[in-house]
């Protein structure tokens, strides 16, 4: 049940319905999982992959807006529990990286506050939220059976692939000119969609697609950490007194900004290589590979 189009798919729409159904079934299985943290992570991942799928065929899929918004809402409805854990993990990563420069005990109040927030969020009606997610996924599963496209073959994919990649290039230029957390987060989202598209089209030429997937996957991790640090900074700046002594809070904010700068330095060479090709030539190359691949049927 790989996340990719296959020769056995009778049409792009047939492949899209198959892939969506597989992802929804996996998400539904996670709803019933005992480990709530892993379940939330997996459900959110499946929703992102579903959004990547519909984005690939967006220009020829009338249901795009409804489905994209629906899967985003499902993921967002369980994001609070994920965010509180990520803030603790972000803190732990910072103090471990800069252990030789800080007094860890002086910053412990920050972690304690995040732990309190996590317990408070865990005390809310998590079971009800998961039931809502399950119901939403089941409803989406029924809609998937009715999905259709106004085009087939490469025509159904070309514009979605090109536009998504073009937006990644534009986001890169924006982050270069204004390197703030918001712009890097936007860049991460666009690169991640391109990564998903390379996964969906992996069978066109597995070696080439894997060569694109590796840096895209790594960038997703690096820029994801960058985003988490941005959230960490925003939370500390938004309620400084809750997190302890002001000087210690400022130290933590400074370390987070330094870590962000290191991540940016590591990310830019990969970003530049991944996005070196212009959108139209890239789409033409993928289209030629699609034609060759389909001849194997």
ZADO-1210 file (C-alpha; in nm, 4 decimals, padded with zeros to 6 digits):
<atoms>
<atom x="00.0000" y="00.0000" z="00.0000" code="UNK" pos="1"/>
<atom x="00.2708" y="00.2463" z="-00.1026" code="UNK" pos="2"/>
<atom x="00.1987" y="00.6184" z="-00.1362" code="UNK" pos="3"/>
<atom x="00.2520" y="00.6279" z="-00.5141" code="UNK" pos="4"/>
<atom x="00.0765" y="00.5875" z="-00.8452" code="UNK" pos="5"/>
<atom x="00.1061" y="00.2447" z="-01.0041" code="UNK" pos="6"/>
<atom x="00.0752" y="00.1049" z="-01.3546" code="UNK" pos="7"/>
<atom x="-00.2237" y="-00.0999" z="-01.2428" code="UNK" pos="8"/>
<atom x="-00.4215" y="00.2202" z="-01.1806" code="UNK" pos="9"/>
<atom x="-00.6677" y="00.2449" z="-01.4690" code="UNK" pos="10"/>
<atom x="-00.6586" y="00.6253" z="-01.4558" code="UNK" pos="11"/>
<atom x="-00.5149" y="00.9055" z="-01.2447" code="UNK" pos="12"/>
<atom x="-00.8523" y="00.9360" z="-01.0715" code="UNK" pos="13"/>
<atom x="-00.8504" y="00.5631" z="-00.9978" code="UNK" pos="14"/>
<atom x="-00.5032" y="00.5895" z="-00.8492" code="UNK" pos="15"/>
<atom x="-00.6003" y="00.8958" z="-00.6475" code="UNK" pos="16"/>
<atom x="-00.9006" y="00.7173" z="-00.4968" code="UNK" pos="17"/>
<atom x="-00.6890" y="00.4104" z="-00.4154" code="UNK" pos="18"/>
<atom x="-00.4142" y="00.6123" z="-00.2461" code="UNK" pos="19"/>
<atom x="-00.6609" y="00.8255" z="-00.0504" code="UNK" pos="20"/>
<atom x="-00.8474" y="00.5187" z="00.0681" code="UNK" pos="21"/>
<atom x="-00.5253" y="00.3582" z="00.1912" code="UNK" pos="22"/>
<atom x="-00.4234" y="00.6684" z="00.3838" code="UNK" pos="23"/>
<atom x="-00.7655" y="00.7050" z="00.5441" code="UNK" pos="24"/>
<atom x="-00.7676" y="00.3402" z="00.6531" code="UNK" pos="25"/>
<atom x="-00.4265" y="00.3840" z="00.8141" code="UNK" pos="26"/>
<atom x="-00.5447" y="00.6978" z="00.9932" code="UNK" pos="27"/>
<atom x="-00.8546" y="00.5162" z="01.1189" code="UNK" pos="28"/>
<atom x="-00.6350" y="00.2370" z="01.2538" code="UNK" pos="29"/>
<atom x="-00.4342" y="00.4972" z="01.4453" code="UNK" pos="30"/>
<atom x="-00.7513" y="00.6386" z="01.6034" code="UNK" pos="31"/>
<atom x="-00.7856" y="00.3064" z="01.7854" code="UNK" pos="32"/>
<atom x="-00.4185" y="00.2878" z="01.8891" code="UNK" pos="33"/>
<atom x="-00.3366" y="00.2835" z="02.2591" code="UNK" pos="34"/>
<atom x="-00.0418" y="00.5211" z="02.2377" code="UNK" pos="35"/>
<atom x="-00.2195" y="00.8537" z="02.1981" code="UNK" pos="36"/>
<atom x="00.0958" y="01.0512" z="02.1171" code="UNK" pos="37"/>
<atom x="00.1928" y="00.8188" z="01.8311" code="UNK" pos="38"/>
<atom x="-00.1681" y="00.8089" z="01.7104" code="UNK" pos="39"/>
<atom x="-00.1928" y="01.1871" z="01.6876" code="UNK" pos="40"/>
<atom x="00.1369" y="01.2050" z="01.5017" code="UNK" pos="41"/>
<atom x="00.0287" y="00.9403" z="01.2529" code="UNK" pos="42"/>
<atom x="-00.3164" y="01.0887" z="01.1902" code="UNK" pos="43"/>
<atom x="-00.1693" y="01.4317" z="01.1269" code="UNK" pos="44"/>
<atom x="00.0860" y="01.2775" z="00.8894" code="UNK" pos="45"/>
<atom x="-00.1875" y="01.0963" z="00.6954" code="UNK" pos="46"/>
<atom x="-00.3911" y="01.4160" z="00.6657" code="UNK" pos="47"/>
<atom x="-00.0880" y="01.6000" z="00.5272" code="UNK" pos="48"/>
<atom x="-00.0275" y="01.3243" z="00.2735" code="UNK" pos="49"/>
<atom x="-00.3915" y="01.3423" z="00.1685" code="UNK" pos="50"/>
<atom x="-00.3596" y="01.7180" z="00.1228" code="UNK" pos="51"/>
<atom x="-00.0457" y="01.6612" z="-00.0849" code="UNK" pos="52"/>
<atom x="-00.2360" y="01.4135" z="-00.3006" code="UNK" pos="53"/>
<atom x="-00.5276" y="01.6445" z="-00.3796" code="UNK" pos="54"/>
<atom x="-00.2892" y="01.9344" z="-00.4375" code="UNK" pos="55"/>
<atom x="-00.1159" y="01.7378" z="-00.7139" code="UNK" pos="56"/>
<atom x="-00.4400" y="01.7283" z="-00.9144" code="UNK" pos="57"/>
<atom x="-00.5835" y="02.0547" z="-00.7841" code="UNK" pos="58"/>
<atom x="-00.6458" y="02.2248" z="-01.1241" code="UNK" pos="59"/>
<atom x="-00.8634" y="01.9359" z="-01.2455" code="UNK" pos="60"/>
<atom x="-01.0282" y="01.8367" z="-00.9150" code="UNK" pos="61"/>
<atom x="-01.3448" y="02.0307" z="-00.8336" code="UNK" pos="62"/>
<atom x="-01.3488" y="01.8910" z="-00.4802" code="UNK" pos="63"/>
<atom x="-01.0037" y="02.0236" z="-00.3945" code="UNK" pos="64"/>
<atom x="-01.1077" y="02.3162" z="-00.1716" code="UNK" pos="65"/>
<atom x="-01.3517" y="02.1088" z="00.0329" code="UNK" pos="66"/>
<atom x="-01.1174" y="01.8148" z="00.0798" code="UNK" pos="67"/>
<atom x="-00.8057" y="02.0186" z="00.1501" code="UNK" pos="68"/>
<atom x="-00.9888" y="02.2225" z="00.4147" code="UNK" pos="69"/>
<atom x="-01.1503" y="01.9123" z="00.5613" code="UNK" pos="70"/>
<atom x="-00.8255" y="01.7227" z="00.6113" code="UNK" pos="71"/>
<atom x="-00.6618" y="02.0357" z="00.7519" code="UNK" pos="72"/>
<atom x="-00.9431" y="02.0749" z="01.0065" code="UNK" pos="73"/>
<atom x="-00.9094" y="01.7131" z="01.1159" code="UNK" pos="74"/>
<atom x="-00.5359" y="01.7552" z="01.1746" code="UNK" pos="75"/>
<atom x="-00.5780" y="02.0898" z="01.3508" code="UNK" pos="76"/>
<atom x="-00.8421" y="01.9515" z="01.5852" code="UNK" pos="77"/>
<atom x="-00.5801" y="01.7351" z="01.7574" code="UNK" pos="78"/>
<atom x="-00.2797" y="01.9646" z="01.7187" code="UNK" pos="79"/>
<atom x="-00.2816" y="02.1118" z="02.0723" code="UNK" pos="80"/>
<atom x="-00.1703" y="01.7868" z="02.2326" code="UNK" pos="81"/>
<atom x="00.1060" y="01.7541" z="01.9761" code="UNK" pos="82"/>
<atom x="00.2231" y="02.1139" z="02.0229" code="UNK" pos="83"/>
<atom x="00.2660" y="02.0847" z="02.4000" code="UNK" pos="84"/>
<atom x="00.4864" y="01.7771" z="02.3633" code="UNK" pos="85"/>
<atom x="00.6895" y="01.9445" z="02.0888" code="UNK" pos="86"/>
<atom x="00.7615" y="02.2418" z="02.3158" code="UNK" pos="87"/>
<atom x="00.9049" y="02.0084" z="02.5784" code="UNK" pos="88"/>
<atom x="01.1116" y="01.8296" z="02.3148" code="UNK" pos="89"/>
<atom x="01.2323" y="02.1632" z="02.1778" code="UNK" pos="90"/>
<atom x="01.3431" y="02.2728" z="02.5229" code="UNK" pos="91"/>
<atom x="01.5255" y="01.9422" z="02.5794" code="UNK" pos="92"/>
<atom x="01.7030" y="01.9758" z="02.2458" code="UNK" pos="93"/>
<atom x="01.8180" y="02.3270" z="02.3275" code="UNK" pos="94"/>
<atom x="01.9584" y="02.2517" z="02.6707" code="UNK" pos="95"/>
<atom x="02.1346" y="01.9425" z="02.5387" code="UNK" pos="96"/>
<atom x="02.2932" y="02.1295" z="02.2484" code="UNK" pos="97"/>
<atom x="02.4103" y="02.4196" z="02.4653" code="UNK" pos="98"/>
<atom x="02.4777" y="02.2196" z="02.7822" code="UNK" pos="99"/>
<atom x="02.8298" y="02.3601" z="02.8123" code="UNK" pos="100"/>
<atom x="02.7048" y="02.7192" z="02.8110" code="UNK" pos="101"/>
<atom x="02.4088" y="02.7168" z="03.0502" code="UNK" pos="102"/>
<atom x="02.3051" y="02.6299" z="03.4023" code="UNK" pos="103"/>
<atom x="02.0328" y="02.3801" z="03.3275" code="UNK" pos="104"/>
<atom x="01.8782" y="02.4170" z="03.6704" code="UNK" pos="105"/>
<atom x="01.8205" y="02.7871" z="03.6082" code="UNK" pos="106"/>
<atom x="01.6060" y="02.7031" z="03.3060" code="UNK" pos="107"/>
<atom x="01.4101" y="02.4181" z="03.4630" code="UNK" pos="108"/>
<atom x="01.1115" y="02.6448" z="03.5292" code="UNK" pos="109"/>
<atom x="01.0579" y="02.6693" z="03.1525" code="UNK" pos="110"/>
<atom x="01.0252" y="02.2954" z="03.1111" code="UNK" pos="111"/>
<atom x="00.8022" y="02.2708" z="03.4183" code="UNK" pos="112"/>
<atom x="00.5650" y="02.5263" z="03.2702" code="UNK" pos="113"/>
<atom x="00.5438" y="02.3368" z="02.9411" code="UNK" pos="114"/>
<atom x="00.4824" y="02.0156" z="03.1384" code="UNK" pos="115"/>
<atom x="00.1953" y="02.1856" z="03.3227" code="UNK" pos="116"/>
<atom x="00.0463" y="02.2981" z="02.9934" code="UNK" pos="117"/>
<atom x="00.0746" y="01.9481" z="02.8523" code="UNK" pos="118"/>
<atom x="-00.1022" y="01.7948" z="03.1526" code="UNK" pos="119"/>
<atom x="-00.3759" y="02.0571" z="03.1305" code="UNK" pos="120"/>
<atom x="-00.4324" y="01.9798" z="02.7635" code="UNK" pos="121"/>
<atom x="-00.4300" y="01.6061" z="02.8346" code="UNK" pos="122"/>
<atom x="-00.7087" y="01.6656" z="03.0851" code="UNK" pos="123"/>
<atom x="-00.9404" y="01.8061" z="02.8211" code="UNK" pos="124"/>
<atom x="-01.1792" y="01.5821" z="02.6337" code="UNK" pos="125"/>
<atom x="-00.9269" y="01.4065" z="02.4133" code="UNK" pos="126"/>
<atom x="-01.1516" y="01.1053" z="02.3635" code="UNK" pos="127"/>
<atom x="-01.4267" y="01.3231" z="02.2212" code="UNK" pos="128"/>
<atom x="-01.1834" y="01.4856" z="01.9791" code="UNK" pos="129"/>
<atom x="-01.0617" y="01.1477" z="01.8599" code="UNK" pos="130"/>
<atom x="-01.4204" y="01.0333" z="01.8066" code="UNK" pos="131"/>
<atom x="-01.4786" y="01.3434" z="01.5962" code="UNK" pos="132"/>
<atom x="-01.1669" y="01.2646" z="01.3940" code="UNK" pos="133"/>
<atom x="-01.2857" y="00.9076" z="01.3410" code="UNK" pos="134"/>
<atom x="-01.6251" y="01.0321" z="01.2224" code="UNK" pos="135"/>
<atom x="-01.4598" y="01.2838" z="00.9910" code="UNK" pos="136"/>
<atom x="-01.2346" y="01.0197" z="00.8391" code="UNK" pos="137"/>
<atom x="-01.5264" y="00.7861" z="00.7803" code="UNK" pos="138"/>
<atom x="-01.7175" y="01.0637" z="00.6060" code="UNK" pos="139"/>
<atom x="-01.4115" y="01.1401" z="00.3931" code="UNK" pos="140"/>
<atom x="-01.3844" y="00.7713" z="00.3013" code="UNK" pos="141"/>
<atom x="-01.7367" y="00.7843" z="00.1620" code="UNK" pos="142"/>
<atom x="-01.6602" y="01.0980" z="-00.0398" code="UNK" pos="143"/>
<atom x="-01.3425" y="00.9470" z="-00.1843" code="UNK" pos="144"/>
<atom x="-01.5484" y="00.6871" z="-00.3690" code="UNK" pos="145"/>
<atom x="-01.7091" y="00.9737" z="-00.5617" code="UNK" pos="146"/>
<atom x="-01.3897" y="01.1672" z="-00.6432" code="UNK" pos="147"/>
<atom x="-01.3349" y="01.2360" z="-01.0103" code="UNK" pos="148"/>
<atom x="-01.1125" y="01.4492" z="-01.2298" code="UNK" pos="149"/>
<atom x="-01.1811" y="01.6555" z="-01.5401" code="UNK" pos="150"/>
<atom x="-00.8656" y="01.5228" z="-01.7107" code="UNK" pos="151"/>
<atom x="-00.6548" y="01.2082" z="-01.7161" code="UNK" pos="152"/>
<atom x="-00.2959" y="01.1082" z="-01.7777" code="UNK" pos="153"/>
<atom x="-00.0188" y="01.3620" z="-01.7449" code="UNK" pos="154"/>
<atom x="-00.2686" y="01.6402" z="-01.8194" code="UNK" pos="155"/>
<atom x="-00.4282" y="01.5702" z="-01.4821" code="UNK" pos="156"/>
<atom x="-00.0962" y="01.6121" z="-01.2982" code="UNK" pos="157"/>
<atom x="00.1223" y="01.8581" z="-01.4892" code="UNK" pos="158"/>
<atom x="-00.0222" y="02.1891" z="-01.3670" code="UNK" pos="159"/>
<atom x="-00.0539" y="02.0790" z="-01.0040" code="UNK" pos="160"/>
<atom x="00.3067" y="01.9594" z="-00.9979" code="UNK" pos="161"/>
<atom x="00.4382" y="02.2727" z="-01.1659" code="UNK" pos="162"/>
<atom x="00.2410" y="02.5205" z="-00.9562" code="UNK" pos="163"/>
<atom x="00.3338" y="02.3548" z="-00.6280" code="UNK" pos="164"/>
<atom x="00.7025" y="02.3524" z="-00.7223" code="UNK" pos="165"/>
<atom x="00.6778" y="02.7122" z="-00.8454" code="UNK" pos="166"/>
<atom x="00.5350" y="02.8163" z="-00.5090" code="UNK" pos="167"/>
<atom x="00.8262" y="02.6440" z="-00.3366" code="UNK" pos="168"/>
<atom x="01.0658" y="02.8497" z="-00.5497" code="UNK" pos="169"/>
<atom x="00.8762" y="03.1691" z="-00.4648" code="UNK" pos="170"/>
<atom x="00.8763" y="03.0803" z="-00.0941" code="UNK" pos="171"/>
<atom x="01.2516" y="03.0250" z="-00.1114" code="UNK" pos="172"/>
<atom x="01.3044" y="03.3701" z="-00.2605" code="UNK" pos="173"/>
<atom x="01.0817" y="03.5247" z="00.0064" code="UNK" pos="174"/>
<atom x="01.2655" y="03.3487" z="00.2905" code="UNK" pos="175"/>
<atom x="01.5974" y="03.4607" z="00.1419" code="UNK" pos="176"/>
<atom x="01.4899" y="03.8260" z="00.1319" code="UNK" pos="177"/>
<atom x="01.3093" y="03.8188" z="00.4674" code="UNK" pos="178"/>
<atom x="01.4372" y="03.5281" z="00.6817" code="UNK" pos="179"/>
<atom x="01.1765" y="03.5172" z="00.9569" code="UNK" pos="180"/>
<atom x="00.9993" y="03.2188" z="01.1136" code="UNK" pos="181"/>
<atom x="00.6803" y="03.2709" z="00.9169" code="UNK" pos="182"/>
<atom x="00.8571" y="03.2681" z="00.5798" code="UNK" pos="183"/>
<atom x="01.0651" y="02.9621" z="00.6652" code="UNK" pos="184"/>
<atom x="00.7503" y="02.7835" z="00.7775" code="UNK" pos="185"/>
<atom x="00.5846" y="02.8654" z="00.4447" code="UNK" pos="186"/>
<atom x="00.8931" y="02.7380" z="00.2626" code="UNK" pos="187"/>
<atom x="00.8858" y="02.4162" z="00.4612" code="UNK" pos="188"/>
<atom x="00.5222" y="02.3536" z="00.3668" code="UNK" pos="189"/>
<atom x="00.5926" y="02.4065" z="-00.0046" code="UNK" pos="190"/>
<atom x="00.8994" y="02.1821" z="-00.0027" code="UNK" pos="191"/>
<atom x="00.7058" y="01.9152" z="00.1827" code="UNK" pos="192"/>
<atom x="00.4335" y="01.9169" z="-00.0824" code="UNK" pos="193"/>
<atom x="00.6990" y="01.8750" z="-00.3505" code="UNK" pos="194"/>
<atom x="00.8426" y="01.5866" z="-00.1508" code="UNK" pos="195"/>
<atom x="00.4984" y="01.4236" z="-00.1418" code="UNK" pos="196"/>
<atom x="00.4637" y="01.4723" z="-00.5161" code="UNK" pos="197"/>
<atom x="00.7979" y="01.3031" z="-00.5776" code="UNK" pos="198"/>
<atom x="00.6790" y="01.0152" z="-00.3627" code="UNK" pos="199"/>
<atom x="00.3520" y="00.9891" z="-00.5535" code="UNK" pos="200"/>
<atom x="00.5445" y="00.9857" z="-00.8830" code="UNK" pos="201"/>
<atom x="00.8300" y="00.7667" z="-00.7618" code="UNK" pos="202"/>
<atom x="00.7636" y="00.4917" z="-01.0134" code="UNK" pos="203"/>
<atom x="00.8405" y="00.7247" z="-01.3052" code="UNK" pos="204"/>
<atom x="01.2095" y="00.6810" z="-01.2238" code="UNK" pos="205"/>
<atom x="01.2794" y="00.5613" z="-00.8671" code="UNK" pos="206"/>
<atom x="01.6478" y="00.6642" z="-00.8626" code="UNK" pos="207"/>
<atom x="01.5720" y="01.0208" z="-00.9678" code="UNK" pos="208"/>
<atom x="01.2765" y="01.0597" z="-00.7349" code="UNK" pos="209"/>
<atom x="01.4705" y="00.9216" z="-00.4400" code="UNK" pos="210"/>
<atom x="01.7488" y="01.1715" z="-00.5122" code="UNK" pos="211"/>
<atom x="01.4913" y="01.4492" z="-00.4805" code="UNK" pos="212"/>
<atom x="01.3142" y="01.2932" z="-00.1843" code="UNK" pos="213"/>
<atom x="01.6245" y="01.2685" z="00.0351" code="UNK" pos="214"/>
<atom x="01.6984" y="01.6432" z="00.0571" code="UNK" pos="215"/>
<atom x="01.3273" y="01.7274" z="00.0684" code="UNK" pos="216"/>
<atom x="01.2817" y="01.4910" z="00.3635" code="UNK" pos="217"/>
<atom x="01.5854" y="01.6352" z="00.5381" code="UNK" pos="218"/>
<atom x="01.4663" y="01.9894" z="00.4757" code="UNK" pos="219"/>
<atom x="01.1264" y="01.9019" z="00.6144" code="UNK" pos="220"/>
<atom x="01.2978" y="01.7972" z="00.9380" code="UNK" pos="221"/>
<atom x="01.5340" y="02.0957" z="00.9557" code="UNK" pos="222"/>
<atom x="01.2698" y="02.3541" z="00.8771" code="UNK" pos="223"/>
<atom x="01.0242" y="02.1742" z="01.1035" code="UNK" pos="224"/>
<atom x="01.2707" y="02.2186" z="01.3910" code="UNK" pos="225"/>
<atom x="01.3098" y="02.5827" z="01.2851" code="UNK" pos="226"/>
<atom x="00.9330" y="02.6292" z="01.3065" code="UNK" pos="227"/>
<atom x="00.9150" y="02.4600" z="01.6485" code="UNK" pos="228"/>
<atom x="01.1837" y="02.6961" z="01.7756" code="UNK" pos="229"/>
<atom x="00.9794" y="02.9876" z="01.6442" code="UNK" pos="230"/>
<atom x="00.6773" y="02.8649" z="01.8390" code="UNK" pos="231"/>
<atom x="00.8972" y="02.8162" z="02.1452" code="UNK" pos="232"/>
<atom x="01.0193" y="03.1765" z="02.1215" code="UNK" pos="233"/>
<atom x="00.6662" y="03.3082" z="02.0691" code="UNK" pos="234"/>
<atom x="00.5336" y="03.1239" z="02.3735" code="UNK" pos="235"/>
<atom x="00.8126" y="03.2508" z="02.5952" code="UNK" pos="236"/>
<atom x="00.7753" y="03.6068" z="02.4673" code="UNK" pos="237"/>
<atom x="00.3988" y="03.5917" z="02.5020" code="UNK" pos="238"/>
<atom x="00.3995" y="03.5149" z="02.8760" code="UNK" pos="239"/>
<atom x="00.7487" y="03.5716" z="03.0125" code="UNK" pos="240"/>
<atom x="00.6524" y="03.5747" z="03.3797" code="UNK" pos="241"/>
<atom x="00.4940" y="03.2309" z="03.3608" code="UNK" pos="242"/>
<atom x="00.8239" y="03.0724" z="03.2588" code="UNK" pos="243"/>
<atom x="01.0463" y="03.1985" z="03.5403" code="UNK" pos="244"/>
<atom x="01.3160" y="03.4602" z="03.5930" code="UNK" pos="245"/>
<atom x="01.3228" y="03.7116" z="03.3085" code="UNK" pos="246"/>
<atom x="01.6981" y="03.6827" z="03.2586" code="UNK" pos="247"/>
<atom x="01.6731" y="03.3045" z="03.2271" code="UNK" pos="248"/>
<atom x="01.3868" y="03.3368" z="02.9804" code="UNK" pos="249"/>
<atom x="01.5977" y="03.5762" z="02.7726" code="UNK" pos="250"/>
<atom x="01.8823" y="03.3246" z="02.7737" code="UNK" pos="251"/>
<atom x="01.6477" y="03.0551" z="02.6417" code="UNK" pos="252"/>
<atom x="01.5145" y="03.2865" z="02.3701" code="UNK" pos="253"/>
<atom x="01.8683" y="03.3755" z="02.2653" code="UNK" pos="254"/>
<atom x="01.9681" y="03.0090" z="02.2411" code="UNK" pos="255"/>
<atom x="01.6590" y="02.9336" z="02.0338" code="UNK" pos="256"/>
<atom x="01.7445" y="03.2132" z="01.7904" code="UNK" pos="257"/>
<atom x="02.1011" y="03.0875" z="01.7640" code="UNK" pos="258"/>
<atom x="01.9756" y="02.7363" z="01.6934" code="UNK" pos="259"/>
<atom x="01.7460" y="02.8736" z="01.4233" code="UNK" pos="260"/>
<atom x="02.0410" y="03.0475" z="01.2568" code="UNK" pos="261"/>
<atom x="02.2387" y="02.7210" z="01.2560" code="UNK" pos="262"/>
<atom x="01.9472" y="02.5377" z="01.0960" code="UNK" pos="263"/>
<atom x="01.9148" y="02.8042" z="00.8277" code="UNK" pos="264"/>
<atom x="02.2839" y="02.7773" z="00.7453" code="UNK" pos="265"/>
<atom x="02.2543" y="02.4005" z="00.7094" code="UNK" pos="266"/>
<atom x="01.9353" y="02.4211" z="00.5041" code="UNK" pos="267"/>
<atom x="02.0227" y="02.6765" z="00.2351" code="UNK" pos="268"/>
<atom x="02.2613" y="02.4615" z="00.0255" code="UNK" pos="269"/>
<atom x="02.0008" y="02.1846" z="00.0090" code="UNK" pos="270"/>
<atom x="01.7221" y="02.4304" z="-00.0716" code="UNK" pos="271"/>
<atom x="01.9236" y="02.5831" z="-00.3547" code="UNK" pos="272"/>
<atom x="02.0054" y="02.2454" z="-00.5077" code="UNK" pos="273"/>
<atom x="01.6540" y="02.1056" z="-00.4750" code="UNK" pos="274"/>
<atom x="01.4975" y="02.4147" z="-00.6322" code="UNK" pos="275"/>
<atom x="01.7683" y="02.4868" z="-00.8904" code="UNK" pos="276"/>
<atom x="01.5550" y="02.3795" z="-01.1869" code="UNK" pos="277"/>
<atom x="01.2920" y="02.6144" z="-01.3265" code="UNK" pos="278"/>
<atom x="00.9282" y="02.4986" z="-01.2845" code="UNK" pos="279"/>
<atom x="00.8366" y="02.4517" z="-01.6520" code="UNK" pos="280"/>
<atom x="01.1456" y="02.2451" z="-01.7454" code="UNK" pos="281"/>
<atom x="01.0968" y="02.0313" z="-01.4340" code="UNK" pos="282"/>
<atom x="00.7334" y="01.9644" z="-01.5294" code="UNK" pos="283"/>
<atom x="00.8365" y="01.8794" z="-01.8861" code="UNK" pos="284"/>
<atom x="01.1013" y="01.6372" z="-01.7585" code="UNK" pos="285"/>
<atom x="00.8541" y="01.4634" z="-01.5298" code="UNK" pos="286"/>
<atom x="00.6016" y="01.4535" z="-01.8126" code="UNK" pos="287"/>
<atom x="00.8488" y="01.2817" z="-02.0450" code="UNK" pos="288"/>
<atom x="00.9238" y="01.0260" z="-01.7736" code="UNK" pos="289"/>
<atom x="00.5514" y="00.9700" z="-01.7239" code="UNK" pos="290"/>
<atom x="00.5121" y="00.8913" z="-02.0960" code="UNK" pos="291"/>
<atom x="00.7967" y="00.6392" z="-02.0872" code="UNK" pos="292"/>
<atom x="00.6641" y="00.4804" z="-01.7685" code="UNK" pos="293"/>
<atom x="00.3126" y="00.4412" z="-01.9051" code="UNK" pos="294"/>
<atom x="00.4520" y="00.2611" z="-02.2097" code="UNK" pos="295"/>
<atom x="00.5653" y="-00.0155" z="-01.9742" code="UNK" pos="296"/>
<atom x="00.2012" y="-00.1047" z="-01.9091" code="UNK" pos="297"/>
</atoms>
